[in-house]
Every structure is written in structure tokens, then in C-alpha cells.
Amino acid sequence: MKIQKQPTLADSICDLRARKIKKTFFTQINTLIDWDTISILINNDYLKGKSATGKPSYDGTLLFKMCLLQSWYGLSDYEVEDRINDSLSFSYFCGMTIEQVAPDHSTLSRFRTALTKTQTFEKLFTSINKQLEAHNIIVKTGLIIDASVIDTPLRPKGKTNFKVTEDRCADQVEVHKEYPDSVDKEGTWLKKRGKYHFGFKKHHVTDNEGLVLGVLTTTASKNEIANLEEVLETVNVALPKDIPLKADKGYQSKKNVAILKKRNLKNHILKKAVKNKPLTKWETRFNKLIGKTRFKVERTFGGIKLWFKGGIARYRGMKKMHTQNLMEAMCYNLYRSPGIFASNCKN
């Protein structure tokens, strides 16, 4: 029989320290964000009724905070329910008293589905970004754009006879309806750097520090190079004129140059060598200089994967995947906000 190890005093101290760190972070977020504004947006779209037992339904802001906790800690609906009931810091962030019980997983799922249908997560993302901009956390002195693949576990099993799109190929493979019900039929295949992916793709527009300003969700085979304008349209706030847009060399095309000119954005896309025309010394220096900032969008994708267990589809279908991408973008911006705010205060 295995004897269970009893927690030591050191374990208890570490646990208390971790709880204090969480509480500090949650206090900082509650200080930065005006939850009344968030509550108004949610209540305009979320029709609260009563539970099966006749009790009044839970407040929409509480459920949204549960969605934030879920994304920050990479939890399922069941897990976030349990953690709130078990953690003082989690329940404190949600504004619950010690006597209150967290909403169950089915309530959270219905809330997420309802707000996905009304596109409320888009409004919440924009509102939070406006608040962060008011605190000078988001500063729109430049834009960076890139895309990242999101694999789904609901992929076809075994070998596939369907055509696979090569990364950044102009010919996009269409969604296949012949897949069995166990497969997410809105996903598509993509071959990138010799590796096969099945699922979706998220496109980010960030500021120069990698904070996300706009999110577009497409199927994995969508060529991000050809939809620059569509991605820029996801930034639902006014952009200053003549700020630079940075992107990797794949985005360099006559069409994209025209789009940037029309939108009064400076073209800081990396220069691309062509056949019999290598880069000049000036173009090489230009690419090196732009690369010092452009990498920050890749850091954003990496941070979401590392900190929030992102990069894997949690839901089925394009609309719910877009909700996941928006929530992860919000969580990333909020996660970095206290550090940026403190740095601004020192300066």
C-alpha cells in the first residue's frame, strides 16, 4: 500500500505564496478594468433566465471572468468550476463570497455559446483594448501582422486521400463534407515545413510590443498572404496615419503594397529577394532593423502556447474557434498589462 506523503511546512508556505501572487495579479486586473462597462456589453446580449430548479441565473460578468480564468490556466469547463469552488483567489476574482457555489460547467458552456452567436466576444475584446489604450498599455505607434496554425484533435484518422494545401499556396483546398462526424468538418489540411496540420489558422494584428489589436480566424489552408485587408479590418479602433506595418517577406506583393498605401500605412514588410536579383546592402540592413520588432508577434503566439496551453483547438467549428482565439488574445493582453503599466509608471 502506497503511503500518501503529508504536506510539509515548506509546501504550505509555497502554496500560500502562490495564492498571494495570484491574488495580486487578480487585484491588478480588477483595478485596470472597468467591469461596469463590460457588464453592460454582456447584459445587452445575454438573456438571463432561470435554472432548472427555478433559481435566478448567474451574472454575466461572473461567467465572463470564469472564461478568463479558463483561458489563463488552460482549464476545461469542469476544471474551472472545481477550481473556483476550491480556490479563494479564483472566487475572489469572480466577486463571489465564500458561501457561494460556482456556476456549473453546463451553465458556462451555454453562456459561451450564446455570446458566440451574438458576436459579443468581439465587443468585449474591443472594449478591453480601449481600456488598456487609455492606460497607455496599448500604444499604436506601429503594427505587426502574422498567422499561426491551430491543430484540432478532431482530425481524420489514418491516411487521407484528400489534397493537402502547401503553406502559402495560392490554391486553397476546400472544406470536405465527406469526413465522418468524429472529424471537425470545418478544418482543412495544411503542409508547413514538411509537417502536416489539420484544423484552423489564427491571424493576429499586434502593436509594436506584441499586444493583440485584431484577430481573424480561418481554416488552416487559408493563405494569409492574400487576405491582408481582411485581417486589418479586424482592428475595430481607429489607427493613426503613417504608422508602419511590419510583416515577414511573404507578405511582400504589389496587391499588399497598394492596400497599405490606401490605408495610409507605411510599408515595413521585409524585403524579398527574387531570381537574379539578390537583396541590396540597404535592403539587408532594412530587414535586420525591422526584424528586431517583427519577432514580437511570434513571441505573442509562443506566449499563448506556453502560458495558456494554447495552439490546440478546444472546440468544434469556426465560430467557436474564433471565440477561443479572442479569449486567448484578451488573456494575453491582460496578462502582460500589469508589468507594462508598472514599467510606464517608473518611466
Sequence and secondary structure as in RCSB ss.txt:
>XXXX:A:sequence
MKIQKQPTLADSICDLRARKIKKTFFTQINTLIDWDTISILINNDYLKGKSATGKPSYDGTLLFKMCLLQSWYGL
SDYEVEDRINDSLSFSYFCGMTIEQVAPDHSTLSRFRTALTKTQTFEKLFTSINKQLEAHNIIVKTGLIIDASVI
DTPLRPKGKTNFKVTEDRCADQVEVHKEYPDSVDKEGTWLKKRGKYHFGFKKHHVTDNEGLVLGVLTTTASKNEI
ANLEEVLETVNVALPKDIPLKADKGYQSKKNVAILKKRNLKNHILKKAVKNKPLTKWETRFNKLIGKTRFKVERT
FGGIKLWFKGGIARYRGMKKMHTQNLMEAMCYNLYRSPGIFASNCKN
>XXXX:A:secstr
        HHHHHHHHHHHHHHHHHHHHHHHHS HHHHHHHHHHH    B TTS B   HHHHHHHHHHHHHHT 
 HHHHHHHHHH HHHHHHTT  TT     HHHHHHHHHHHHHTTHHHHHHHHHHHHHHHTTSS  S EEEEEEEE
E SS   S   S  EETT SS     TTS TTS TT EEEEETTEEEEEEEEEEEE TT  EEEEEEEETT  GG
GGHHHHHTT  S   TT EEEE GGG SHHHHHHHHHTT EEEE    BTTB   HHHHHHHHHHHHHHHHHHHH
HHHHHHHH  SB  SSSHHHHHHHHHHHHHHHHHHHHHHHHHHHHH 
